[in-house]
Amino acid sequence: MAQFERSIVWLRRDLRLSDHRALFEACSRSNEVLPVFIIDENILEGLKKDNRQVEFIQGCLNELESELAERGSRLLVVRGKPLEVLPQLVKKYSVNAVFFSHDYEPSAKLRDQAMMSALKKMGVHSESFKDQVIFESREILGGSGEPYKVFTPYARNWVKTLELNKAEHLREYKPNLKKLISADQVSGKNAHFADLGFTKAFLFVEPGEKVARKLLKGFSERIGKYHETRDFPAINGTSKLSPHFRFGTLSPREAVRFCYDHFSAGTKVWLNELIWREFYQMILDQYPHVEKGAFKPPYDELKWSWNEKKFQAWCEGRTGYPIVDAAMRQLNETGFMHNRLRMVAAMFLTKDLLINWQEGEKYFAEQLLDHELAANNGGWQWSASTGCDAQPYFRVMNPISQSERFDADGEFIRKYVPELKGLSSKRIHWPHEEGLFSTGMGDYPEPIVDHKEQRLKAIAMFKK
């Protein structure tokens, strides 16, 4: 295997130093390694200046800068278009090889292919590695030799494949950080998102690898009851690790090793959620048309409605359905929405308001701190009944019964819809009874649609 004098490890959505495959390979096969992060101007166009994901990334970069400085090394952060900037760095620092992690989003795959082609023309070796999933692409196939379209058999095969060679699949890649380049060999001041006018944004969870591992350790005390608590938004029953998986401050291998070290009924369910994440990454990679349309193409012909006023009411949490409004206000205020409520809110938009799922997908993409294309697209298509292994179109969640079941005392609703805090636990789920508007509801709106009527319209729309 070739040994290189100096290499670059190109960091993207793998912002950590531990259990890092590309960094491990770079350090194993190079005399010196320069870690680089590029603030990609192609991606930043059109983003709000108080973007939560930008804030999270900057926090992760700050931690990495500090960690590397303590080791006498340097993280180089530059701004520009990767296909222009990285070749310039390769020339400037006499780099022989570039290492990075796989990405499965269509635009990222095109970018990486173009980058490898450009580096090859320069005589520079480039190599990428699986790092954000345990199994990727066509590693988990059905009996026909094709990728799965249904989750349950995929998950069963995923676990079976893992068990066949668990030690290798869950191997910990420990980079030799002594190979990192010395700081005095790297010139220039690091770029910051603030240079582009980005401002502070609220984060519901702090960034960085240290926080990720602290959260994982804290979750060990609750994971045993995860299967009992995960659906109740007023309970601290989930891990809050989704942004850390999104930006790679926690290795998926470490998360699965954690599951085996803390095995319980709750752990089994949490592991299943990790497999769902990989399932959607595989779907996006193998069926990239889902980025622009329905997984099942005939559903692209659905005659969705459009009503600007109702869409804005949904966005702002002013639909008159308390659990939907609480969910949307949580999203707008914090950049987080509980997973159960993501399904409720998404199904309300698509099955009650009859608005195209792509409008909701776009809004979630703008608001969610943990947004990643694969999971967001998969979740929306599941709720809209247009995706693989989706909720059947005739099964429409009733937001009132969902509220009564998963927020029985109305604790979550009271937190995010304070206009209703004076109502009883029985009335708070559906406060629109005659005579109640004068008692404890403030200016809470009347319902913008009738659920029973809209459910029938949705079923009829799909039947066509």
Buried (B, 14 or more C-beta within 10 A) or exposed (E): EEEBEBBBBBBBBBBBBBBBBBBBBBBBBBEBBBBBBBBBBEBBEEBEEEBBBBBBBBBBBBBBBEBBEEEEBBBBBBBBEBBEBBBEBBEEBEBBBBBBBBBBBBEBBEBBEEBBEBBEEEEBBBBBBBBBBBBBBEBBBEEEEEBBBEBEBBBEBBBEBBEEEEEEBBBEBEBEBEBBBEBEEBEEEBBBBEEBEBEEBEBBBBBBBEBBBEBBEEBEEBBBBBBEBBBBBBBEBBBBBBBBBBBBBBBBBBBBBBBEEBEBEBBBBBBBBBBBBBBBBBBBBBBBEBBEEBBBEEBEEBEBEEBEEBBEBBBEBBBBBBBBBBBBBBBBBBBBBBBBBBBBBBBBBBBBBBBBBBBBBEBBBBBBBBBBBBBBBBBBBBBBBBBBBBBEBEEBBBBBEBBBBBBBEBBBBBBBBEBBBBBEBEBBBBBBEEEBBEEBBEEBBEBBBEBEEBBEBBBEBBEE
